[in-house]
Amino acid sequence: MIGAGPSALAAAVYTTREDIDTTLYEKATIGGLAAITDLVDNYPGFAEGISGMQLASQLQAQAERFGAHIDFGDISALRRDGDVVELIVDGKPVQAKAVLIATGSDYKKLGIPGEAEYYGRGVHYCATCDGAFYREKRLVVVGGGNSAVQEAIFLTRFTTHIDLLVRSTLKASEVLQHELEKFVAEGKISVHYGVVPDEIVTEDAKVIRVDATKDGQKVSYDTDGVFVFIGLKPNTQFLENSGVELDEVGLIKTDLKLSTTLPGVFASGDVRSGATMQIASAVGEGATAALAIREYLEELERN
């Protein structure tokens, strides 16, 4: 399995209980983006919610209890080789009878001056990871979707004030927008519409402001740090020339059994075209993929 987020971990619980030798390769954080989410409030079975890290840890422990192996490794290529699928893991070939791709997605970037240069030193993509560094500081949050609003609200526990820069209109759910209104009314968050960031400006190796364009006019927002939440992009770059078909945005196309266009290769979770981008559904897809993999392997043995 490629990736060790909720979808792959759930799949591993099923495959290992079926005595299928299972290895998960993860290049970043076990638990994926779920692990760095402050509070998962909509996962069934946890009436008071559960921290993303705790949920990821429990999924990992359960998969490992049944015998799943989790290794850190970066997959650079995948191809069909006869009756097996070959992965290139940290430059070395690894073969498997079946592969589940559950690589999820990564944060989209603004692509403006100062962003890459000050990543982790004033520019961030994870509020739960880095928010505590900004106690009694002023912040800029960029984005208008669910994650931007949710993370801006979370950051208010540390900061003195947040400027939320929205390119067009808020696209967050009505529930989150209603909650946001409370923080706006309290003066903790100011929402600025029609704002396009142009540059993250620094002085003495510290972020000091965001220069932007609003309605054709140049504007600036003083800040001690910038948190960017403008969406996700699928982690499918390694599938180039693999035979696995992707949709127009790079998500993996599958059939109803979560099989891809390459025999023996399956996909589940946020990396799959048509996924709902929810932890609960990713876990369900992991279980579905695991059962489909079992059927595929049984068919291989019969032939």
N, C-alpha and C positions, 0 to 999 in steps of 0.2 A: 504494500500500500504506500502511495506517495502522499505524504502529509500525515500529521498526527493531531488533527483537530477533532471536534466532536463527531463528525461524520465517520472518519476513519476509525476512531476509537470505538464507536458503537459497532461498526462493521467487524472490527477485530474481536469483540466479545462474542459475536455469532460464529465467526469462522473458527476461532480457537476452540470453542465448545463443540464444534463439529470435527475436532482433531485435524484441522487444516493448519499446517505450519505457516505462521503469519509473521511477517516483519514489516514494521512501519518505518519509513524514512522521513525524517523531519529536518529541515534546514534552519529553522528559527525557534519558535516557542511551541512546546507541547501544549495542545489546547487551542492553538491558533489565535485568531482575534477574540474568541470567547474568553480566553485566559486573561486578557488585558482589559476586559469590560468590568467596570466597577460593580454593578449590580445587575444580575439577570432576573428580571421581575416577571417574565412571562413563560418560564419553563415549567411545564406541568409537574405537580407533585411537591412544589416548594411554595407553600402558602405565603410565606414572608419574604420570598425571593432568596437568591443565593449569589454569593460573589462569583464572578467569572472564574477566578483562580481556583476557588474551592470546587466548583463544578468540573473544571478541567482535571483537577487532581483526582477527584473521585472516579471520573471516566477512565483516566489512566490506570489507577489502581485496580479497577475492575477488569480492564483488558489484560493487564499483566498477571492478575490472579489466575486467569485461564490459560496463560502461557504465551501471550503476545510479546514479541521482541520489538523494542523501540530503539532505533539507531539514529544518530545524527548524520545526515548526508545530503548533498545537493545533487539533484537529478538534472543532468544537462541534455539528455536525449532519451528517446524511447523508440523501439522499432520491433516489428515482428521478425523472428528468426526461426523459420520452420514451424515446429509445434510449440515453441515457447516465445515469450516476450522478453526482450533484452533491454535493460536499463543501463545507462552510464551513470554510476554513482561515484562522485568525487574522482572522475576520470577512469574508473574501473568498471568493466562489464559485470552485471548481475542478472541472472536469468530466473524467470518464474513462469509457472504454468498459467497464472492469471494475475492481473494487476488491477488495483482500484486506484483511480486518480481522485484524490480529495484534497487538492492543494489550496482550495479557497481563493481568496482575493487579497490584494494589497492596497495600501492607501494611494489614492491619486494625488498628484503633486500640482502646485500652482504653476511651476515652471518660470518663476520670476527671479530676478537678481536677489541674492541674499538668502534664498531658501535653502539650496543645497549646501552652501558654504557654512551656514549656521545651524544645520540639522543637529539636534540634541544640545545646542548651546544657545537656545533662544527660539528655535523653530521646532515644533513638535506635532505629532499625529496621534498621541495617546494621552488623554487627560488623566487617567488613573495611574499611568506610569510616571508622569512628570509634573502633574498639577501642584503637588506639595512643595515644589521648588519655588512657587510664586506666592507664598504667604505674604499678605499685605502689599501685593504688587498689582499693577494694572495690566490687563491682557486684551489682546485682540483674538477673536475667534472668527474664522472664515468658513462660511457655508450656510445653507438654508434648509437642509434636510433633517431627518430624524436624529442622525448622529451628532450634527452640529448643535442642535438645540439641547439635546440630552447632555452632551459633554459641557456645553456652556453653563447649564444649570449646575452640573457637578462642580465645575471650577469655582462657582461662587462661594463655596465653603472655604476657599483659600484667599481669594483676591479681594481687592477693594472695589474694583469696577471692571466690567467687561464690555467692550465694543464688539457687537456681533455684526459682521459685514456680510450682507446678502446680495448676491449678484442681481437677482430679479425679485422674486417673491418667495415667501416661506413655503416649503414643500413638506414640512413636518406634519405629523398627524394632528388632528384637532385636539386630542388629549394633551400632547406636548405643547402645542401653541397656547392652550389655555393655561398650562402650568407656567409657561414662559411669561405670560402677561403678569403674573404675580411678582416675578422678579423685576420686570420692567417697572411696575408700579412702585416697588420698594427702592428703585434707583440703583439696583445692583447690575442691571444689564441695560444697555442702550442698543436698539436695533437700527441699523442703517441700510436702507434699500437702494438698489441700483448702483452698488459699489463694486468696482473691478480693481483688485490690488495690482499695482504695477511694480513695486519694489519693497523689499524689507531692508530698512536702512539701519546701519550700525554705527557706533562711535566707541572708540576704545575697546573694540572686540565685544561690544554688547549691543543687543537689539534695542533701538530707541524709538522707532516709529514704523508705521506702514504708510507708504505713499500710494495713492490710489486715484482712480478717475470716477467721478460721480456726476452723471448727467452731463458729460462733456467737460466738467470742471475738475481741476486738480485739487485733491483734498489730502489731508494727512491725519493720522491717528497715533498719538503718543502711546507707547506701550513698553512693557518690560519683557514681553514674550508673545509669540504668535502660535496659535493652535489651529491646524488646518484639517477640516472635515468636509471634503467636497466629493466624497464617493469612493468607490473601490474599482480596481481593475483585476481581471482574472489572472491567476498565476499559471499561464499556459504557454509561455514563451518556449519552453523546452519541447513542445510538441510539433514544432516546425518540421515539415517533411516526414512526419511519423505515420501518416495515414489516418490519424484521428481527426474527424471533421469538426470544425469550429463554426460558430455563428458569426454574425457581422461584428460583434464586439469582443470576440475571442473566447466565449464560453463554449463548453464542450456539448455537442449534440449527442443525445442518447435516445434509445427506444424506451418502451414502457418498463423493461426489465433493467434499465440503466446501463445497457450495453452500448458501447461506442461503435463506430464504423470499423474498428480494428478488432478482429476476433480475439477474445481473451482479455480485452481491456474494457473496464467499466469505469463509470464516473458517478460521484454523488456529492451532495452539499453545494456550497456557494459557487463552485467552479462549473456547475452544470447549467446548461441553457434551460431556462424555465424554472429554476430554483426560486424559492420564495425568500431566500436570504435570512432565514430564521434558524436558531439553534435547534429548536424542537423538530423542525422538518428535516434539517440536515442529519440529525440522529436517526429519524425514521428512514431516510433514504439510505443511510449506512446499513441498516438492517435489511432493507430490500435488496441492496447490492450484494450483501453477503450471501443471502439465500440464492440469488441468481448465480453468483460465483460457484456455490456448491453444486447447483444443477449443471453448470458448464463443465466443472471438473468431473462429475459423474458421467457426463456424456463423453468426455475425452477417454475415460477409462473403458467405457463400453466399446469404443471404436479402436 
